[in-house]
Amino acid sequence: MTNDTLMWRIAGGSGDGIDSTSQNFAKALMRAGLDVFTHRHYPSRIRGGHTYVEVRASDEPVRSRGDGFNFLLALGDSFARNPQEGAYYGNEELKPLTENLDDLNEGGVIVYDTGQIEDDELAEVDLEARAEENDWHVYPMNLREIAREHGSDVMRNTAGVGATAALLDMDPGHFEDLMRDTMSGDILDANIEILEAAYDRVEEFDESHDLRVPTGTHDGEQALMTGSNAIAYGALDAGCRFISGYPMTPWTDVFTIMSQNLPEFGGISEQVEDEIAAAALALGASHAGVKAMSGSSGGGFALMSEPLGLAEMTETPIVLVEAMRAGPSTGMPTKPEQGDLDFVLYTSQGDSNRVVFAPANVEEAYEQTRAAFELAYDYQLPAIVIYDQKLGGEMRNVSTDLFDREPAPDLGATLTEEEIAEAAHHESGKFERFRHDPENGVSPRSIPGQKGGRFLATGNEHNKVGHISEDPDNRVAQMSRRARKLTSIREELDAKDSSHQTYQGPEDADYGILTWGSQQDTVFEAVDRLNEKGVSVKALGVSDMMPYPEAEVTEFLESVEECVVVEMNATGQFRGLTQRELGRFGPKMSSLLKFDGEPFEPHEIVEGVESSIDGGQPAPHNVKYVPAAGD
Amino acid sequence: MSAFSAIGEDRETDREEFTPGIEPQATWCPGCGDFGVLKALKQAMPEVGRTPDETLLVTGIGCSGKLNSYFDCYGYHSIHGRSLPIARAAKLANPGLEVIAAGGDGDGYGIGGNHFMHTARENHDITYIVFNNEIFGLTKGQTSPTSPKGHKSKTQPHGSAKDPVRPLTLSLASGSSYVARTAAVNPRQAKEILQEAIEHDGFAHVDFLTQCPTWNKDAKEYVPYTDIQDDDEFDFDTGDRMEAAEMMYEAESRLWEGEVLTGRFYHDADRPSYGAEKRSVGEMPEDPLAERYFDDDAQWERTADELIDRHT
């Protein structure tokens, strides 16, 4: 696990270019033929404060951030600030080094910027002793000085990348190419000089480590992108041309990507006064005949519960995305959690009538956003894509073939004017938009401006033409018809060749792991490791939250002796949903939960499952084990 | 041919076209001012030349929301306070539609106050009619944002300690490009004001005074009233913000004292609507967005062709 996989961590101050540097680094590795995965850790502040990004790369598929890391590039924090005193108190050059040592694996490599570190400060850290104990290989370099010689202090990121490339035997040409893509003139020249100078400077060291970048090849062209990118592109390809929103982390990424691109695609983006308005605008645009979306994160989504219910009752199609962060309330804005599942499933008054998908990774984010639009418009109801800060922010390489498909601008169950003319009308001239009889629950709609298609959409219970009605028979007929939609959707999804649910591990395994959303691929990595260790286990990653894939999950649970449900929240919401939907399996399911603001690492799942099978040993640090009901 | 052939249809309409046949019967109380809004709107629409199939009426909740049941066009009866954001987006999606939003004083100046401010600021090309009867009617008589100070109700049994909202002043300050006040007790002026508001290219706000004979016995104060355009005493320039602001402030103060001044208070015919502004900065397509979905020849760019290169 050490030499075939690079787990590079760049650490520094928030606002010091850590993000862009890591993106370029990941892209260079991808272009070199490797599979890459990035994990971002950042504080809820604009500038200053400790931040890091991990880039994991391997010649084999990488499913998660991995356990710990094996290469640290520590740059100084230039914007350190004490939030309590509100005062700027200078650089914290040492912090990126000291804050990260705990997770550095044995045999790891450290490059740190000596630029502004005082000797006496360093002495306090006891770096030498720790390095010897853990077999770390330490390369102190004055990266600031190199940067300053050819350009300026801020370019020390480039120096760090140059040093990394030299220490890992990477071709610096990949980095030069990337710089040429994004820079020009003096800045470009300076950065290339810095890259080369740092690369050469490494020769001064007597290299003692054996960590090298593996060589790899890809079958086809790869694209490096985040889950947020994939959701936005899925929406665009689905024909979405209207978005309305209000900024909130981490949903803002999707909103921003859409806003930057929609005008080019002939669409409209609206930043509005609040999230109630945001969802209401999406309804207005959709009612007028445009594919529309909105979204938010926890607190903002709370405000959308009114328009969400209105969409169900008026049968106005919309797609909402909900980017989870740790809650309750404003919680931890930049930390992931899967704590909003119950909320997203049942928000708003009355019986929920919506589609909820929880994609597991970048590919699924694209595909299921497309699917959400298709179902929302075909069945005239809200579809929600729920994901978390981890998936939204992590970058992975995906085959460009994923995006090679036709746009889907179809508005679903709408009528042309010719069809409206032949459709049933009430004697008052109103079009019977809400007919009781469709078997799949969908009565086709007209769009304002179409001749002869007048009807009233209302949040009150209503009759066939949309007039408010409290007639008991009409109520039962309308409720039953709307409920039939979810049944039809489940049937449609089950009949498809490919399911949204994903499996890993041997089919005849004794034990099962059930998981959902962004934890899926980490679980899958753990499943492989467990099987290598002789533990017979398989996993099912569920993406359809509503309507629930009852048959698939039932079959899976019936086939195993015990099942651990892995999720990132404190109460086991997905386990609860599964029990609620299936009405049994309570005694078979235990929970492995994490809610400290960090996603699972594979080893935590490995240890958790082993201890669960052994009969409930204490789970790893910050992981909570909840035994099965009745245990 | 357009998928929305009702839009821009060149033909005569009459008010009967906006009457939804035999049902439902209006459930407003006898003597309710809301009948006056309905009547004025039905008279204004044929004058504007718009047909029911090209008109979208978006309403909130309450007695005012019922307008949608008695006025026949495309309708969206939404939720309390949220008519404006829905109406705004419908207009952006299809600028060819005649979009009218309506709600009550609680709906528009209370729960929907934030949307009111921002819709006015952005100057969307929609008409907004606020049924202002100074009371919550459908929930049976609670104090509303426009109820007079000292007003006693079941929720303010000691009399309201709050000054009422000043809808006209608020509207102007927020950025409305057309602001008027009319009253159900004067159908002719009401019809003329609504016609002008609907024809106005920008956000037109009409504060429509409606009496509530059931819950607000002070409704009788709306009679008699003065038309500021007909009365020489009120000579001011409706295109001048400062003069309009002064006139509005006076009108609102006098209303609190029981005297009703109605008419057009502000009219800025030069300010481009939001859609025009958005188009001019390249944030909105030239042709109605909604049309594209029905146009078989429309070019739908693939994300892969346009964007994926940046990621490779």
Contacts between the chains, C-beta under 8 A, distances in Angstrom:
chain1	res1	chain2	res2	distance
A	221	B	312	5.9
A	222	B	312	6.7
A	223	B	308	5.2
A	223	B	311	3.8
A	223	B	312	5.2
A	224	B	311	5.3
A	224	B	312	7.6
A	225	B	311	4.8
A	229	B	311	7.1
A	233	B	303	4.3
A	233	B	307	6.3
A	233	B	308	7.7
A	236	B	303	4.7
A	236	B	307	7.8
A	237	B	302	6.5
A	237	B	303	4.7
A	237	B	304	7.8
A	239	B	293	7.5
A	239	B	300	6.6
A	241	B	289	5.9
A	241	B	292	7.4
A	242	B	89	7.0
A	242	B	92	7.7
A	242	B	93	6.4
A	242	B	289	7.1
A	244	B	85	7.9
A	244	B	89	6.7
A	261	B	306	7.7
A	261	B	307	6.7
A	263	B	282	5.6
A	263	B	283	5.3
A	263	B	284	7.7
A	264	B	306	7.0
A	265	B	301	5.8
A	265	B	306	7.4
A	266	B	285	4.6
A	266	B	289	7.2
A	266	B	292	6.8
A	267	B	285	7.6
A	267	B	289	7.0
A	268	B	92	5.6
A	268	B	93	7.5
A	268	B	278	7.6
A	268	B	283	7.0
A	268	B	284	5.5
A	268	B	285	7.6
A	268	B	289	6.3
A	269	B	283	7.2
A	270	B	88	8.0
A	270	B	89	7.2
A	270	B	92	7.3
A	272	B	85	6.7
A	272	B	118	6.9
A	273	B	114	5.3
A	273	B	115	6.6
A	273	B	117	7.6
A	273	B	118	4.3
A	274	B	114	6.3
A	276	B	82	6.5
A	276	B	85	7.4
A	277	B	82	7.6
A	277	B	85	4.0
A	277	B	114	7.5
A	277	B	115	5.7
A	277	B	118	7.4
A	278	B	85	7.8
A	280	B	78	7.2
A	280	B	82	4.8
A	280	B	85	3.8
A	280	B	86	5.0
A	280	B	89	7.5
A	281	B	85	4.9
A	281	B	86	7.1
A	281	B	88	6.3
A	281	B	89	3.8
A	282	B	89	7.0
A	283	B	78	7.8
A	283	B	86	5.6
A	283	B	89	7.3
A	284	B	58	7.3
A	284	B	76	7.5
A	284	B	85	6.6
A	284	B	86	3.8
A	284	B	87	6.3
A	284	B	88	6.4
A	284	B	89	3.2
A	284	B	90	4.2
A	284	B	93	7.1
A	285	B	89	4.1
A	285	B	90	6.8
A	285	B	92	6.8
A	285	B	93	4.3
A	285	B	289	8.0
A	287	B	56	7.9
A	287	B	76	5.9
A	287	B	86	7.2
A	287	B	90	6.0
A	288	B	56	7.2
A	288	B	89	7.2
A	288	B	90	4.1
A	288	B	91	7.9
A	288	B	93	3.9
A	288	B	94	4.6
A	288	B	97	6.7
A	288	B	290	5.4
A	289	B	93	6.5
A	289	B	94	6.4
A	289	B	290	3.8
A	289	B	293	5.8
A	289	B	294	7.5
A	290	B	93	4.3
A	290	B	94	7.8
A	290	B	289	5.3
A	290	B	290	5.4
A	290	B	293	6.8
A	291	B	293	7.4
A	292	B	89	7.4
A	292	B	93	7.8
A	306	B	79	5.4
A	306	B	82	7.0
A	307	B	79	7.3
A	307	B	82	6.9
A	310	B	78	6.2
A	310	B	79	5.4
A	310	B	82	7.8
A	314	B	76	7.2
A	400	B	304	6.7
A	400	B	308	5.5
A	400	B	312	6.6
A	403	B	302	7.3
A	403	B	303	5.7
A	403	B	304	3.6
A	403	B	308	5.3
A	404	B	302	8.0
A	404	B	304	5.5
A	405	B	302	7.6
A	405	B	304	7.8
A	406	B	302	7.0
A	407	B	300	3.9
A	407	B	301	7.1
A	407	B	302	5.6
A	407	B	303	7.7
A	409	B	292	7.2
A	409	B	293	5.8
A	409	B	298	7.2
A	409	B	300	5.0
A	411	B	293	5.1
A	416	B	3	7.2
A	416	B	294	7.5
A	417	B	3	7.1
A	417	B	5	6.0
A	426	B	21	7.5
A	427	B	21	6.3
A	427	B	22	7.3
A	428	B	20	5.1
A	428	B	21	2.7
A	428	B	22	6.5
A	428	B	23	6.8
A	428	B	72	7.3
A	429	B	20	7.8
A	429	B	21	6.5
A	429	B	72	7.2
A	430	B	20	6.9
A	430	B	21	7.8
A	430	B	72	7.3
A	447	B	3	7.8
A	447	B	4	7.3
A	447	B	290	6.7
A	448	B	4	7.9
A	448	B	54	7.8
A	448	B	55	7.9
A	448	B	56	4.5
A	448	B	74	3.9
A	448	B	90	6.9
A	448	B	94	7.0
A	448	B	97	5.6
A	449	B	3	7.9
A	449	B	4	3.3
A	449	B	6	5.5
A	449	B	7	4.7
A	449	B	53	7.0
A	449	B	54	5.7
A	449	B	74	7.7
A	449	B	94	5.9
A	449	B	96	6.3
A	449	B	97	5.6
A	449	B	290	7.3
A	450	B	3	7.0
A	450	B	4	5.8
A	450	B	5	7.5
A	450	B	6	6.3
A	450	B	53	6.9
A	451	B	5	5.1
A	451	B	6	4.3
A	451	B	9	7.8
A	451	B	53	5.2
A	452	B	6	7.9
A	452	B	53	6.7
A	453	B	53	7.0
A	453	B	74	7.5
A	454	B	52	5.8
A	454	B	53	5.9
A	454	B	72	6.5
A	454	B	73	6.2
A	454	B	74	5.4
A	454	B	75	7.8
A	455	B	74	7.1
A	455	B	75	7.3
A	456	B	68	5.7
A	456	B	69	6.9
A	456	B	75	3.9
A	456	B	76	7.6
A	456	B	77	6.1
A	457	B	75	6.7
A	457	B	76	4.9
A	457	B	77	6.9
A	458	B	68	7.3
A	458	B	75	7.5
A	458	B	76	7.7
A	458	B	77	3.7
A	459	B	61	7.9
A	459	B	77	6.6
A	459	B	78	6.3
A	459	B	79	5.5
A	460	B	77	6.8
A	466	B	75	7.1
A	467	B	23	6.9
A	467	B	24	5.6
A	467	B	69	6.0
A	468	B	24	7.5
A	468	B	69	6.3
A	468	B	77	7.6
